[in-house]
C-alpha cells in the first residue's frame, strides 16, 4: 500500500469527534488556528522531549515489526506512522514482541483522574489501523495504553478487542460524511466539554451559561 495523506482521516480526529463533532470540524477539517493553552503548550513540549530522547530507527516499520515478531527481538518504536486506505496516524510509542504488543498514546495529565472516552477511542483507533496494516500481528495480544505525557505514569490499559471496530468504523464514516459535506457537524450537548474546550471562543454554539 502506498502511503499518502490524500483523503485519509487522521486517527487523532476520532478524539476530537468523540469529544465534540463541531470541534473536530473546526480544528481538523477547517483547520482553524487555535490559541494554545498553557497546558497544551506543556504537552507539546513534553511530546517533543520524548521524541528527541528516542533512539532513531535505522530500519523501516515493516522490517522492525517483522524482526520483533518472527525473530523475537522485542522492539520499542517512537512515532510509528501507520495507515490504511481510510485512516492515517502516528503512534506515540509502540512496543512489539512475538508475545505482546502495547500501543501507547501520551495524553495531558488529568487533574480529576477521569479517562475520557474520546482518548480511549483514539488509542483503539491506532490499534485497529496498526493491526490492519500488519496481519502478522493480529493473533498477538495487543494492549492499548493511555499515559500521562508529563509524568509518564500509565493511566489506563486494556486489551484491544475487535468488538471496538464497529464503533471506530461508525465514527470514521460520520467524520468522512462531515468532511465531504454530506452530514452537518453537530455540537456536543455536554456543557462541561464546552467550558473546557480550547476552541470555544471560535464556536458559534458556545454560551457561558
C-alpha positions in Angstrom: 0.0 0.0 0.0 1.3 3.4 -0.9 1.3 6.0 1.9 -0.3 9.3 1.1 -2.4 11.7 3.2 -4.8 12.4 0.4 -8.4 11.9 1.6 -7.4 10.0 4.7 -8.8 10.8 8.1 -6.3 11.3 10.9 -6.7 8.8 13.8 -6.5 11.8 16.1 -9.7 13.1 14.6 -11.5 10.3 16.5 -10.6 12.0 19.8 -12.0 15.4 18.7 -15.1 13.8 17.1 -15.9 11.9 20.2 -15.4 15.0 22.4 -17.4 17.2 20.1 -18.1 16.7 16.3 -18.2 20.5 15.8 -14.7 20.9 17.5 -13.4 18.2 15.1 -15.0 20.2 12.2 -13.3 23.4 13.3 -9.8 22.0 14.1 -9.4 19.1 11.7 -11.5 19.9 8.6 -11.4 23.7 8.6 -8.0 23.7 10.3 -8.6 26.9 12.1 -5.7 28.3 14.1 -6.4 27.6 17.8 -4.7 29.6 20.5 -2.8 27.1 22.6 -3.4 26.9 26.4 -0.5 26.7 28.8 -1.4 23.0 29.4 -1.4 22.3 25.6 2.0 24.0 25.2 3.4 22.0 28.1 2.1 18.9 26.4 3.6 19.8 23.0 7.0 20.3 24.8 6.7 17.0 26.6 5.9 15.2 23.4 8.9 16.8 21.7 11.2 15.9 24.5 10.2 12.3 24.3 10.7 12.3 20.6 14.1 13.9 21.0 15.1 11.3 23.5 14.1 8.3 21.4 16.7 6.3 19.6 16.4 7.0 15.8 15.2 3.9 13.9 17.5 3.0 11.0 15.0 0.5 9.6 11.5 0.9 8.2 8.5 0.0 10.3 7.8 -3.2 8.3 11.3 -4.5 8.9 11.1 -3.7 12.6 7.7 -5.4 13.0 8.9 -8.5 11.2 12.1 -8.7 13.3 10.2 -8.3 16.5 7.6 -10.9 15.7 9.5 -13.5 13.6 12.9 -13.3 15.3 11.7 -12.5 18.8 13.6 -9.2 19.0 11.4 -7.0 21.3 11.4 -3.5 19.8 10.2 -0.2 21.2 9.3 2.3 18.5 8.6 6.0 18.9 6.5 7.8 16.4 5.4 4.9 14.2 3.4 6.1 11.2 0.5 3.7 10.4 -2.2 3.9 7.8 -5.0 2.1 5.9 -6.8 3.3 2.8 -9.1 5.4 5.0 -7.0 6.4 8.1 -3.5 7.6 9.0 -1.8 8.4 12.2 1.4 8.4 14.3 1.6 6.2 17.4 3.4 7.9 20.2 5.1 4.7 21.4 4.8 1.1 20.2 6.3 -1.9 22.0 6.3 -5.1 20.0 7.3 -8.7 20.7 6.0 -12.1 19.5 4.0 -12.4 22.7 2.6 -9.0 23.3 2.0 -5.6 21.7 1.5 -2.4 23.6 0.2 0.8 21.8 0.8 3.9 23.9 -0.8 7.3 23.5 0.5 10.1 25.6 -2.2 12.4 26.9 -2.4 15.5 29.2 -2.4 14.9 32.9 -6.0 14.6 34.2 -6.4 16.5 37.5 -9.7 14.8 38.1 -8.4 11.3 37.2 -11.1 10.9 34.5 -10.1 8.9 31.5 -12.1 10.5 28.6 -13.9 8.1 26.3 -12.6 10.2 23.4 -9.0 9.3 24.3 -9.9 5.6 24.5 -11.5 5.8 21.1 -8.3 7.3 19.6 -5.9 4.8 21.0 -8.2 2.0 20.0 -8.2 3.6 16.5 -4.4 3.3 16.4 -4.6 -0.4 17.4 -7.1 -1.0 14.6 -5.0 0.7 12.0 -1.8 -1.0 13.1 -3.3 -4.4 13.1 -5.0 -3.8 9.7 -1.6 -2.8 8.3 0.2 -5.8 9.8 -1.9 -9.0 9.7 1.1 -10.9 11.0 0.3 -9.3 14.4 -3.4 -10.0 14.5 -3.1 -13.1 16.7 -0.8 -11.4 19.2 -2.5 -10.0 22.4 -2.5 -6.2 21.8 -2.9 -3.7 24.6 -3.9 0.0 24.3 -2.4 2.3 26.9 -3.0 5.9 27.9 0.0 7.5 29.5 0.5 10.9 31.3 2.7 12.9 28.9 4.4 14.8 31.8 5.0 12.1 34.4 4.9 9.0 32.0 2.6 7.3 34.6 0.3 4.9 32.8 -3.3 6.0 33.5 -5.3 3.3 31.7 -4.7 0.0 29.9 -6.9 -2.5 28.2 -6.5 -5.4 25.8 -7.7 -4.4 22.4 -10.9 -6.1 21.3 -12.2 -6.4 17.8 -15.6 -5.6 19.3 -14.4 -1.9 19.2 -14.1 -2.0 15.4 -17.7 -1.2 14.8 -17.5 1.9 16.9 -14.3 3.0 15.2 -15.7 2.5 11.7 -19.0 4.2 12.6 -17.1 7.2 13.8 -14.9 7.2 10.7 -17.9 7.1 8.4 -19.5 10.0 10.1 -16.3 12.0 10.0 -15.9 11.3 6.3 -19.5 12.4 5.8 -18.9 15.7 7.7 -15.7 16.3 5.7 -17.4 15.6 2.4 -20.4 17.9 3.3 -22.9 15.1 3.5 -23.5 15.5 7.2 -23.6 18.5 9.5 -21.2 18.7 12.4 -23.3 18.9 15.5 -22.0 20.3 18.7 -21.8 18.3 21.9 -24.6 18.7 24.4 -22.2 18.2 27.3 -21.7 21.7 28.8 -18.5 20.7 30.8 -16.9 19.9 27.4 -17.8 23.3 26.1 -16.4 25.1 29.1 -13.1 23.3 28.9 -12.8 23.4 25.1 -9.8 25.2 23.7 -11.7 26.5 20.7 -14.9 27.6 22.4 -14.1 31.2 21.6 -14.5 30.3 17.9 -17.6 28.3 18.4 -21.0 29.8 17.3 -22.8 27.4 19.6 -20.9 28.2 22.8 -22.6 30.1 25.6 -21.2 30.8 29.0 -24.5 29.9 30.7 
